[in-house]
Every structure is written in C-alpha cells, then in structure tokens.
Amino acid sequence: MKLVRYIKSSIYAAILLLAVTGCMQKELVRVDLDTYLKNQQQYKDKHVVITATLKDITEHFDRYKGREIELSAPLTYYGSSGFYTWYVLLEKEGEKLRCYEHKYRIYPDPTAVDLALSARARGGDVTARGDLMKDGLDLNRLKYNGYDIDTNSDLYKYRYVPLGRYW
C-alpha cells in the first residue's frame, strides 16, 4: 500500500515538475538589430526585443517591420483623433511614430492613460515596446518614470468609460 502511494506521489511530482518547467518564460534579451542579424543562432531560445532609436526606425522601417522593438522618445500626443483606437504619438527631432493598442479598445486601461497623460505633461522619454506594423507600433508595454504598464491587460476590456473622460 505504501509503495502504491509512493508511486502515485512520484508521478504527481513528475507531472508538476514538467508542467512548471514547460511553462517557463524565455529569457528576455534586448539587442540592436545588426547584432541580432549577425548572431541569430545565439538568440534561438530567447525572447528577443530589438532596441532602436526613433530615427533608425523611421529611416529603415522595412528592416524593423514585423519585429518586436523597444524605443524611447518624448510623448507628444495621446488620444484617438483620426485613428480606429487610442494611441500615443512619440516624436523626436522631427521623426514621429504612432504607438497604438491593436485590440480595438476605445477605452484603454486607466493606468496606461495616467502614464500617457503624465508623460505628456511632465516631458521626458517614454519607452514603448511592441510589434512594428505597417501603421505604427502595436504596443505591448509602456514605461515611464518607474512605471511599467502592460497595455495588453484584459482587466479593463469590458469596462464602460464615458468618451470625454480621457480626451
């Protein structure tokens, strides 16, 4: 009887160990595009985020398109004017990039709104991370002044917020 319980416990422990190790996140690595392209095999089992400047992205858009990138620049606009969902506009030295949330959220997460409004009012660089698409950067994260916001959070997905509240 003890042997059966021991075997069951061992099987449960093995299943739990496999589940935990199988669900582990890949190591996050930030690297510039040229370094990544030279040594792609080195980053095979890692979550790669390409770091770039706003000028690099606008001048060599096709090289960065479709990749997850991270950049920092001042935030000059927050809202939804002329676009299907809310977005922020990063602008530096005459170069601009629209950073938006792809999930068609007219009403974004209030913490992301607070971060955007604070960054616009105070100035300084906002760090945006996401996938570069043909119409801008599909946001995954926004960072500013010690805050790191996951813009893909579903916490506020179904929450009604009056349209004039954040714009």
VMD Tcl script that draws the C-alpha trace (Angstrom):
set ca {
  {0.00 0.00 0.00}
  {2.83 2.39 0.86}
  {4.53 1.54 -2.40}
  {1.41 2.48 -4.38}
  {1.14 5.83 -2.57}
  {4.85 6.48 -3.16}
  {4.49 5.72 -6.88}
  {1.41 7.97 -7.15}
  {3.20 10.78 -5.33}
  {6.23 10.40 -7.58}
  {4.07 10.53 -10.70}
  {2.26 13.65 -9.45}
  {5.57 15.31 -8.63}
  {6.97 14.47 -12.07}
  {3.87 15.87 -13.81}
  {4.03 19.04 -11.73}
  {7.73 19.47 -12.49}
  {7.15 19.04 -16.23}
  {4.26 21.49 -16.17}
  {6.27 24.13 -14.34}
  {9.40 23.81 -16.48}
  {7.41 23.58 -19.71}
  {5.58 26.85 -18.98}
  {8.66 28.87 -18.07}
  {9.10 32.09 -19.98}
  {12.05 32.52 -22.28}
  {14.86 34.79 -21.18}
  {14.26 38.38 -22.35}
  {17.20 39.79 -24.32}
  {17.44 43.35 -25.64}
  {19.79 43.72 -28.58}
  {20.27 46.04 -31.56}
  {19.22 44.77 -34.98}
  {22.70 44.44 -36.51}
  {23.98 42.33 -33.60}
  {20.87 40.14 -33.76}
  {21.18 39.57 -37.53}
  {24.87 38.59 -37.20}
  {24.24 36.04 -34.40}
  {20.66 34.76 -34.82}
  {21.52 31.24 -33.61}
  {22.74 32.66 -30.30}
  {19.23 34.04 -29.59}
  {17.26 30.99 -30.77}
  {15.77 30.05 -27.36}
  {15.38 33.61 -26.06}
  {12.69 36.29 -26.24}
  {14.44 38.91 -28.37}
  {13.48 42.57 -28.27}
  {15.24 44.78 -30.82}
  {16.32 48.13 -29.39}
  {16.38 51.12 -31.70}
  {16.09 54.87 -31.88}
  {13.12 56.61 -33.43}
  {15.33 57.89 -36.24}
  {16.59 54.37 -37.03}
  {13.04 53.06 -37.25}
  {11.72 55.81 -39.50}
  {14.75 55.72 -41.80}
  {14.92 51.90 -42.07}
  {11.28 50.99 -41.46}
  {11.32 47.82 -43.61}
  {14.25 46.33 -41.68}
  {12.36 46.63 -38.38}
  {8.84 45.85 -39.65}
  {7.33 42.70 -38.12}
  {9.80 42.58 -35.23}
  {9.27 43.31 -31.56}
  {11.11 46.55 -30.88}
  {11.73 48.90 -27.98}
  {12.42 52.61 -28.26}
  {12.37 55.74 -26.14}
  {11.18 59.20 -27.16}
  {9.06 62.07 -25.82}
  {5.29 61.51 -25.94}
  {3.60 64.42 -27.75}
  {0.01 63.20 -28.22}
  {-2.48 60.91 -26.54}
  {-5.98 60.22 -27.91}
  {-7.81 58.72 -30.88}
  {-8.12 61.52 -33.44}
  {-8.28 60.09 -36.98}
  {-7.47 56.53 -35.91}
  {-9.62 53.50 -35.04}
  {-8.42 53.15 -31.44}
  {-6.48 55.09 -28.82}
  {-2.81 55.76 -29.42}
  {0.18 57.76 -28.31}
  {2.49 59.63 -30.63}
  {6.22 59.55 -29.98}
  {8.15 62.39 -31.57}
  {11.82 63.33 -31.55}
  {13.88 65.52 -33.89}
  {11.05 65.71 -36.44}
  {10.53 61.94 -36.58}
  {7.14 60.54 -35.47}
  {5.77 57.10 -34.67}
  {2.21 56.16 -33.73}
  {2.03 53.57 -30.94}
  {-1.40 52.00 -30.51}
  {-3.20 49.11 -28.89}
  {-4.37 46.68 -31.56}
  {-7.25 45.17 -29.61}
  {-9.71 47.87 -30.79}
  {-10.09 49.37 -27.35}
  {-11.68 52.75 -27.49}
  {-11.35 52.91 -23.70}
  {-7.85 51.92 -22.60}
  {-6.60 50.73 -19.25}
  {-6.71 53.74 -16.87}
  {-3.14 53.10 -15.71}
  {-1.93 53.42 -19.32}
  {-3.93 56.65 -19.64}
  {-2.42 58.05 -16.44}
  {1.07 57.17 -17.66}
  {0.48 58.83 -21.05}
  {-1.05 61.99 -19.61}
  {1.69 62.27 -17.00}
  {4.42 61.80 -19.61}
  {2.87 64.39 -21.91}
  {2.56 66.94 -19.09}
  {5.97 66.40 -17.47}
  {8.06 65.64 -20.53}
  {10.91 63.19 -20.70}
  {11.20 60.00 -22.68}
  {8.62 57.23 -22.68}
  {9.79 53.72 -23.51}
  {7.43 51.81 -25.77}
  {7.73 48.13 -26.65}
  {5.68 46.30 -29.24}
  {5.46 44.82 -32.71}
  {6.20 47.21 -35.59}
  {3.39 47.02 -38.14}
  {2.74 48.98 -41.34}
  {0.69 51.62 -39.48}
  {2.85 52.00 -36.37}
  {3.85 50.17 -33.23}
  {1.32 47.70 -31.79}
  {2.01 48.27 -28.10}
  {2.83 45.58 -25.56}
  {4.32 47.76 -22.81}
  {4.74 51.42 -21.90}
  {7.36 52.58 -19.38}
  {7.76 55.99 -17.82}
  {9.09 57.37 -14.55}
  {9.45 53.96 -12.90}
  {6.08 52.62 -14.08}
  {5.89 49.64 -16.41}
  {2.39 49.10 -17.86}
  {1.23 46.02 -19.76}
  {-1.04 47.54 -22.41}
  {-2.44 44.12 -23.37}
  {-4.06 43.64 -19.97}
  {-7.65 42.42 -20.23}
  {-8.56 43.84 -16.83}
  {-10.48 46.79 -18.30}
  {-11.56 45.18 -21.57}
  {-15.30 45.32 -20.88}
  {-15.41 48.36 -18.63}
  {-17.51 51.28 -19.88}
  {-15.88 54.68 -19.61}
  {-17.56 57.81 -20.98}
  {-15.77 59.02 -24.12}
  {-14.90 62.50 -22.87}
  {-13.27 61.30 -19.68}
  {-9.72 60.78 -21.00}
  {-9.58 63.01 -24.05}
}
mol new
graphics top color blue
foreach p $ca { graphics top sphere $p radius 0.5 }
foreach p [lrange $ca 0 end-1] q [lrange $ca 1 end] { graphics top cylinder $p $q radius 0.2 }
display resetview
